[in-house]
């Protein structure tokens, strides 16, 4: 949960680097919260059957767009790649797979052009 809150504290920070742990824990809690809110929307009758999104879950998903992009860009920085690599996910099938591979790769050790190694900072 601390990793999720840490990303929210850096709401629109696209500079620096993010560890794999920070990225994946953010998205784990993101999906858990989204499912819980969609369930609440379904129980309260605010869920739109066509889109599968309700009022609460829609507000949550909109609010999480910027921190989700920011942590993805910082994660790409950790692998010594520009944040523009995020657009590779727009290529059908292959782009999504390649983006997933980039998110799973270990970051470069030591300092790179985007800042100091986040693993060394927490040790």
C-alpha positions as CSV (number, residue, x, y, z in Angstrom):
1,X,0.0,0.0,0.0
2,X,2.9,2.3,0.7
3,X,4.1,2.0,-2.9
4,X,0.6,3.1,-4.1
5,X,0.6,6.1,-1.8
6,X,4.1,7.0,-2.9
7,X,3.0,7.2,-6.5
8,X,0.1,9.4,-5.5
9,X,2.4,11.7,-3.7
10,X,4.3,12.1,-7.0
11,X,1.0,12.6,-8.8
12,X,2.3,14.4,-11.9
13,X,6.1,13.9,-11.5
14,X,7.5,12.6,-14.8
15,X,11.1,13.1,-13.8
16,X,13.3,10.5,-12.1
17,X,13.1,6.8,-11.9
18,X,10.7,4.2,-10.5
19,X,11.5,0.7,-9.4
20,X,9.7,-2.3,-10.7
21,X,8.2,-2.7,-7.2
22,X,6.8,0.8,-7.3
23,X,5.2,0.3,-10.7
24,X,3.7,-3.1,-10.1
25,X,2.4,-2.4,-6.6
26,X,0.8,0.7,-7.9
27,X,-1.1,-1.2,-10.6
28,X,-2.0,-4.1,-8.3
29,X,-3.8,-1.7,-5.9
30,X,-5.1,0.3,-8.9
31,X,-6.9,-2.8,-10.2
32,X,-8.1,-3.9,-6.7
33,X,-9.6,-0.4,-6.1
34,X,-11.2,-0.4,-9.6
35,X,-12.8,-3.8,-9.1
36,X,-14.1,-2.8,-5.6
37,X,-15.6,0.5,-7.0
38,X,-17.2,-1.3,-10.0
39,X,-18.7,-3.7,-7.6
40,X,-20.1,-0.9,-5.4
41,X,-21.4,0.8,-8.6
42,X,-23.1,-2.5,-9.5
43,X,-24.8,-2.8,-6.1
44,X,-25.9,0.8,-6.1
45,X,-27.3,0.8,-9.6
46,X,-24.9,3.4,-10.9
47,X,-23.1,0.9,-13.2
48,X,-23.6,1.5,-17.0
49,X,-24.2,-2.0,-18.4
50,X,-22.9,-1.0,-21.9
51,X,-19.6,0.4,-20.8
52,X,-19.1,-1.5,-17.6
53,X,-18.1,1.7,-15.8
54,X,-20.1,3.5,-13.1
55,X,-20.0,6.8,-11.4
56,X,-17.5,5.9,-8.7
57,X,-15.3,3.8,-10.9
58,X,-15.3,6.4,-13.7
59,X,-14.2,9.1,-11.4
60,X,-11.5,6.9,-10.0
61,X,-10.2,5.8,-13.4
62,X,-10.1,9.4,-14.6
63,X,-8.2,10.5,-11.5
64,X,-5.6,7.8,-11.9
65,X,-4.7,8.5,-15.6
66,X,-2.0,11.0,-14.7
67,X,-0.3,9.1,-11.9
68,X,-0.5,5.9,-14.0
69,X,1.3,7.6,-16.9
70,X,3.8,9.3,-14.6
71,X,4.8,6.0,-12.9
72,X,5.1,4.3,-16.3
73,X,7.3,7.1,-17.6
74,X,9.5,6.9,-14.5
75,X,9.7,3.1,-14.9
76,X,10.9,3.6,-18.5
77,X,13.5,6.1,-17.2
78,X,14.7,3.3,-14.9
79,X,15.4,1.1,-17.9
80,X,17.3,4.1,-19.5
81,X,14.6,4.8,-22.1
82,X,12.8,7.9,-22.9
83,X,9.2,8.3,-21.7
84,X,8.1,8.5,-25.3
85,X,8.5,4.7,-25.4
86,X,5.1,4.6,-23.7
87,X,3.6,5.0,-27.2
88,X,4.9,1.7,-28.3
89,X,1.9,0.2,-26.5
90,X,-0.3,1.7,-29.2
91,X,1.0,-0.8,-31.8
92,X,-1.6,-3.6,-31.9
93,X,-0.5,-6.8,-30.1
94,X,3.3,-6.5,-30.5
95,X,3.4,-3.1,-28.9
96,X,1.5,-4.2,-25.8
97,X,3.8,-7.2,-25.4
98,X,6.9,-5.2,-25.9
99,X,5.7,-2.5,-23.4
100,X,5.1,-5.3,-20.8
101,X,8.6,-6.6,-21.4
102,X,10.0,-3.1,-20.8
103,X,8.0,-2.9,-17.5
104,X,9.4,-6.2,-16.3
105,X,13.0,-5.5,-17.2
106,X,15.4,-4.7,-14.3
107,X,16.5,-1.0,-14.3
108,X,20.0,0.1,-15.1
109,X,22.2,-0.1,-12.0
110,X,23.8,3.0,-10.9
111,X,23.0,6.5,-12.1
112,X,21.7,7.0,-15.6
113,X,20.7,10.1,-17.5
114,X,17.4,10.2,-15.6
115,X,18.8,10.2,-12.1
116,X,20.2,8.0,-9.4
117,X,19.3,4.3,-9.0
118,X,16.2,4.1,-6.8
119,X,17.3,0.7,-5.4
120,X,20.4,2.3,-4.0
121,X,18.4,5.2,-2.5
122,X,16.3,2.8,-0.4
123,X,19.1,0.5,0.8
